[in-house]
């Protein structure tokens, strides 16, 4: 049963979709390999981590209004992404001949993986929103911090520590959602741009064929 709800493949394919071709020289032979570039590694992995740390320090725990806003936005995003998945699969077979079909299929495949990944992390973010409002432990459970800084730090409730941890993961997932959404928008744009260009080429070909039929 675990394999039916396993999300490992979704995370793996999303990571693969971030890879690009890079030339690698080995023994005076240049070969091409797929790997995530330093720029993409910073944007999709390090940058959300830095923003989450800053948000946790500056914003702190989300209040009730922010929690309601996050819940509504994430719920809308999940429905939007599900509809987008249906749309992506519906354009898998074009009605006209596509001149760059290999690029088109690659864009559809990568976009499908990215949207599936975004749905999963949106659901995880909804779970983080819920956990930031729950008190999982008794209120009298405290963590003694005097050993770390004697005389200045006292004790801190376990629930407060958990809320800050859940808030950090919430900010991290929100950043991941936004960045992945921007990538999906770019890839959907390129996908439909490829289709539009193919439609234009098909229209030009048909008009040219009509002109040739008329002249003959």
Wavefront OBJ file of the C-alpha trace (Angstrom):
o trace
v 0.000 0.000 0.000
v 2.913 2.338 0.675
v 3.881 2.281 -2.996
v 0.439 3.592 -3.985
v 0.864 6.757 -1.939
v 4.625 7.090 -2.357
v 5.653 10.513 -3.651
v 9.276 9.643 -4.303
v 8.818 9.410 -8.075
v 7.211 12.867 -8.231
v 10.119 14.455 -6.346
v 12.631 12.521 -8.427
v 11.121 13.506 -11.794
v 10.811 17.127 -10.688
v 14.500 17.158 -9.827
v 15.321 15.576 -13.195
v 13.332 18.310 -14.964
v 15.656 20.918 -13.443
v 18.698 19.382 -15.095
v 20.203 20.816 -18.272
v 22.885 19.597 -20.651
v 26.440 20.548 -19.672
v 29.620 19.662 -21.580
v 32.174 17.772 -19.505
v 35.764 17.176 -20.578
v 37.295 13.855 -19.561
v 40.635 12.666 -21.025
v 40.463 15.252 -23.834
v 37.004 13.991 -24.755
v 33.996 16.288 -24.396
v 30.817 14.521 -23.349
v 27.411 15.915 -22.511
v 25.852 15.226 -19.117
v 22.648 16.270 -17.393
v 22.987 18.150 -14.121
v 21.440 21.041 -12.238
v 23.304 24.269 -12.878
v 24.677 26.351 -10.027
v 22.176 29.104 -10.777
v 19.186 26.750 -10.641
v 20.551 25.080 -7.505
v 20.753 28.464 -5.820
v 17.311 29.612 -7.013
v 15.349 26.461 -6.218
v 17.178 25.189 -3.134
v 19.326 27.788 -1.383
v 17.215 30.913 -1.998
v 14.001 29.479 -0.431
v 16.072 28.428 2.577
v 17.496 31.934 3.027
v 14.103 33.589 2.581
v 12.515 31.170 5.071
v 15.185 31.982 7.664
v 14.707 35.738 7.186
v 10.898 35.407 7.261
v 11.034 33.380 10.463
v 13.275 35.999 12.099
v 11.474 39.102 10.796
v 7.840 37.964 10.524
v 7.882 35.241 13.136
v 4.734 33.239 13.713
v 1.854 33.925 11.290
v -1.200 35.475 12.934
v -4.781 34.329 12.397
v -5.341 36.612 9.396
v -2.154 35.406 7.687
v -3.096 31.796 8.428
v -6.532 32.262 6.849
v -4.930 33.942 3.826
v -2.398 31.139 3.359
v -5.140 28.518 3.646
v -7.336 30.180 1.010
v -4.462 30.820 -1.401
v -3.067 27.298 -1.127
v -6.519 25.768 -1.591
v -7.023 27.859 -4.741
v -3.557 26.884 -5.989
v -4.262 23.166 -5.574
v -7.472 23.448 -7.629
v -5.706 25.588 -10.221
v -2.835 23.146 -10.586
v -5.190 20.190 -10.928
v -7.013 21.969 -13.771
v -3.659 22.814 -15.316
v -2.697 19.145 -15.227
v -5.845 18.274 -17.184
v -5.080 21.033 -19.676
v -1.499 19.817 -20.179
v -2.636 16.258 -20.904
v -5.332 17.534 -23.290
v -2.756 19.236 -25.536
v -0.550 16.167 -25.712
v -1.720 15.396 -29.247
v -1.830 18.520 -31.425
v -4.372 18.945 -34.219
v -1.696 20.170 -36.628
v 1.776 18.982 -37.492
v 4.329 20.230 -34.991
v 7.656 21.097 -36.512
v 9.598 20.865 -33.260
v 7.775 17.950 -31.704
v 10.721 16.816 -29.564
v 10.906 20.154 -27.729
v 7.148 20.188 -27.319
v 7.011 16.733 -25.753
v 9.875 17.642 -23.428
v 8.066 20.810 -22.301
v 4.839 18.877 -21.671
v 6.693 16.184 -19.718
v 8.633 18.628 -17.548
v 5.592 20.828 -16.948
v 3.558 17.779 -15.919
v 6.204 16.826 -13.346
v 6.522 20.398 -12.063
v 2.761 20.810 -11.602
v 2.476 17.456 -9.817
v 5.329 18.478 -7.523
v 3.685 21.847 -6.820
v 0.414 20.152 -5.862
v 2.256 17.938 -3.375
v 4.177 20.768 -1.693
v 1.003 22.890 -1.622
v -0.686 20.117 0.364
v 2.364 19.948 2.633
v 2.186 23.719 3.106
v -1.488 23.404 4.079
v -0.414 20.865 6.674
v 2.212 23.308 7.989
v -0.451 26.030 8.260
v -2.550 23.688 10.385
v 0.383 22.686 12.581
v 1.289 26.324 13.318
v -2.098 26.722 15.030
v -2.084 23.498 17.046
v -0.708 22.947 20.540
v 0.688 19.440 20.309
v 2.238 19.270 23.774
v 1.107 20.224 27.292
v 1.575 23.909 28.069
v 3.821 23.175 31.040
v 6.453 21.452 28.878
v 9.452 23.793 28.804
v 12.934 23.686 27.311
v 15.615 25.073 29.629
v 17.915 27.438 27.701
v 19.944 28.772 30.619
v 22.851 26.469 29.790
v 23.211 28.108 26.379
v 23.324 31.653 27.762
v 23.287 31.747 31.589
v 21.595 34.764 33.120
v 19.897 35.934 29.921
v 17.919 33.039 28.531
v 15.274 31.256 30.542
v 12.924 28.510 29.504
v 10.878 28.276 26.318
v 7.637 26.310 25.810
v 7.945 23.283 23.551
v 4.848 24.394 21.634
v 6.496 27.720 20.802
v 9.588 25.960 19.461
v 7.383 23.686 17.336
v 5.386 26.653 16.026
v 8.569 28.417 14.921
v 9.818 25.238 13.266
v 6.508 24.730 11.438
v 6.497 28.420 10.434
v 9.984 28.047 8.985
v 8.910 25.059 6.875
v 5.769 26.945 5.846
v 7.765 29.928 4.563
v 10.187 27.555 2.854
v 7.395 25.689 1.055
v 5.676 28.934 0.048
v 8.900 30.121 -1.582
v 9.252 26.785 -3.375
v 5.658 27.032 -4.620
v 6.151 30.555 -5.975
v 9.440 29.742 -7.717
v 8.101 26.509 -9.218
v 4.955 28.333 -10.336
v 7.099 30.896 -12.165
v 8.932 28.053 -13.897
v 5.630 26.398 -14.854
v 4.346 29.682 -16.308
v 7.524 30.013 -18.383
v 7.272 26.443 -19.656
v 3.554 26.714 -20.472
v 4.348 29.934 -22.342
v 7.075 28.173 -24.354
v 4.759 25.213 -24.985
v 1.926 27.294 -26.406
v 4.424 29.489 -28.249
v 5.680 26.364 -30.019
v 2.092 25.363 -30.881
v 1.236 28.858 -32.124
v 4.280 28.915 -34.367
v 3.323 25.508 -35.750
v -0.237 26.729 -36.410
v 1.139 29.748 -38.243
v 3.404 27.560 -40.339
v 0.481 25.285 -41.132
v -1.689 28.240 -42.177
v 1.098 29.600 -44.400
v 1.554 26.189 -45.978
v -2.179 25.854 -46.679
v -2.369 29.356 -48.160
v 0.654 28.677 -50.324
v -0.897 25.419 -51.489
v -4.160 27.236 -52.356
v -2.266 29.836 -54.378
v -0.444 27.112 -56.268
v -3.748 25.327 -56.991
v -5.262 28.577 -58.287
v -2.333 29.348 -60.568
v -2.467 25.876 -62.025
l 1 2 3 4 5 6 7 8 9 10 11 12 13 14 15 16 17 18 19 20 21 22 23 24 25 26 27 28 29 30 31 32 33 34 35 36 37 38 39 40 41 42 43 44 45 46 47 48 49 50 51 52 53 54 55 56 57 58 59 60 61 62 63 64 65 66 67 68 69 70 71 72 73 74 75 76 77 78 79 80 81 82 83 84 85 86 87 88 89 90 91 92 93 94 95 96 97 98 99 100 101 102 103 104 105 106 107 108 109 110 111 112 113 114 115 116 117 118 119 120 121 122 123 124 125 126 127 128 129 130 131 132 133 134 135 136 137 138 139 140 141 142 143 144 145 146 147 148 149 150 151 152 153 154 155 156 157 158 159 160 161 162 163 164 165 166 167 168 169 170 171 172 173 174 175 176 177 178 179 180 181 182 183 184 185 186 187 188 189 190 191 192 193 194 195 196 197 198 199 200 201 202 203 204 205 206 207 208 209 210 211 212 213 214 215 216
